Amino acid sequence: MREIKFRAWENGKMVYNPKPCCDCSETLELNYHLNNSDFSEYTQYTGLKDKNGKEIYEGDVLKGNNNIGEAFYNELRGMYGIDLHTDNIPEKFTAPFDEWDMFEVIGNIYENPNLLN
């Protein structure tokens, strides 16, 4: 089972493991309270790490094999994927878990929005 962690974008800075307004014991309850909190945006840890061992969160910008993309949750497949941005034509795919370590986290869409341009 993967570790459940969140981070939140608030007032121009990233806050790791934000505390919701309550003592939440279950992931769904925590997810609800973070969604309805004062944080402008929050993202969840994917349970995956990049080639340098850095944790990958939703919204992280990843680079690998001359491609740049954004980590996202693929609701249809029930797993995390990478939204590749190649020649300004986005292409979403879900990388097998053993391929995520070919990518490197180079930022995130909140602190570095220009990385996907």
C-alpha positions as CSV (number, residue, x, y, z in Angstrom):
1,M,0.0,0.0,0.0
2,R,1.3,3.4,-0.9
3,E,1.9,6.2,1.6
4,I,-0.8,8.9,1.5
5,K,0.7,12.4,1.5
6,F,-0.5,15.7,0.2
7,R,1.0,19.1,-0.6
8,A,-0.8,22.4,-1.0
9,W,-0.1,25.6,-3.0
10,E,-1.0,28.5,-0.8
11,N,0.0,32.2,-1.0
12,G,2.8,31.6,-3.5
13,K,4.5,28.7,-1.7
14,M,4.3,24.9,-1.5
15,V,3.3,23.4,1.8
16,Y,4.1,19.7,2.3
17,N,1.8,17.6,4.5
18,P,-0.7,20.4,5.1
19,K,-2.9,20.0,8.2
20,P,-6.7,20.1,7.5
21,C,-9.1,21.7,9.9
22,C,-9.9,18.4,11.6
23,D,-8.3,15.2,12.8
24,C,-9.0,13.0,9.8
25,S,-8.5,9.3,10.1
26,E,-9.4,8.2,6.5
27,T,-8.1,9.3,3.1
28,L,-11.5,10.2,1.8
29,E,-12.2,12.4,4.8
30,L,-8.8,14.0,4.6
31,N,-9.3,14.6,0.8
32,Y,-12.7,16.2,1.5
33,H,-11.4,18.6,4.2
34,L,-8.4,19.6,2.1
35,N,-10.7,20.3,-0.8
36,N,-12.9,22.5,1.3
37,S,-10.0,24.3,3.1
38,D,-8.3,27.6,2.6
39,F,-5.6,26.1,0.3
40,S,-5.9,27.3,-3.2
41,E,-4.7,24.0,-4.7
42,Y,-3.6,20.7,-3.3
43,T,-2.1,17.6,-4.9
44,Q,-1.5,14.0,-3.8
45,Y,1.7,11.9,-3.7
46,T,1.6,9.3,-6.4
47,G,3.5,6.7,-4.5
48,L,6.2,6.8,-7.2
49,K,9.7,8.3,-7.3
50,D,11.7,9.7,-10.1
51,K,15.2,8.5,-11.3
52,N,16.8,10.5,-8.4
53,G,14.5,9.1,-5.8
54,K,12.4,12.3,-5.5
55,E,8.8,11.8,-4.7
56,I,6.4,12.5,-7.6
57,Y,3.2,14.4,-6.8
58,E,0.3,15.3,-9.1
59,G,1.2,18.4,-11.0
60,D,4.9,17.8,-11.0
61,V,6.7,18.5,-14.2
62,L,8.7,15.6,-15.4
63,K,11.5,15.3,-18.0
64,G,12.7,12.2,-19.7
65,N,13.7,10.9,-23.2
66,N,13.6,14.5,-24.6
67,N,9.9,14.8,-23.4
68,I,8.4,17.0,-20.8
69,G,5.1,16.2,-19.1
70,E,2.9,16.6,-16.1
71,A,2.0,13.9,-13.6
72,F,-1.8,13.4,-13.4
73,Y,-4.3,10.9,-12.0
74,N,-6.0,8.9,-14.8
75,E,-9.5,8.3,-13.5
76,L,-10.5,5.9,-16.2
77,R,-7.5,3.6,-15.6
78,G,-7.3,4.2,-11.8
79,M,-3.6,5.0,-11.9
80,Y,-1.2,7.9,-12.4
81,G,-0.1,9.0,-15.9
82,I,2.1,11.6,-17.6
83,D,0.5,14.2,-19.8
84,L,3.3,14.7,-22.4
85,H,3.8,18.0,-24.1
86,T,5.5,17.3,-27.4
87,D,5.5,19.9,-30.2
88,N,2.7,21.7,-28.4
89,I,0.4,18.7,-28.9
90,P,-0.4,17.2,-25.5
91,E,-0.6,13.5,-25.3
92,K,-1.7,11.6,-22.2
93,F,-0.4,8.2,-21.4
94,T,-0.1,6.0,-18.4
95,A,3.5,4.8,-17.9
96,P,4.0,1.4,-16.3
97,F,5.2,1.7,-12.8
98,D,8.6,0.3,-13.7
99,E,9.2,3.2,-16.2
100,W,8.5,6.2,-13.9
101,D,12.2,6.0,-12.8
102,M,13.2,7.1,-16.3
103,F,11.8,10.6,-15.6
104,E,13.1,13.4,-13.4
105,V,11.1,15.9,-11.5
106,I,12.2,19.4,-12.7
107,G,9.5,21.5,-11.0
108,N,5.7,21.7,-10.7
109,I,2.9,23.5,-12.4
110,Y,2.5,26.0,-9.5
111,E,6.0,27.2,-8.9
112,N,7.2,26.7,-12.5
113,P,4.2,27.2,-14.9
114,N,6.5,28.1,-17.7
115,L,8.2,24.6,-17.9
116,L,5.3,23.2,-20.0
117,N,5.5,25.9,-22.6
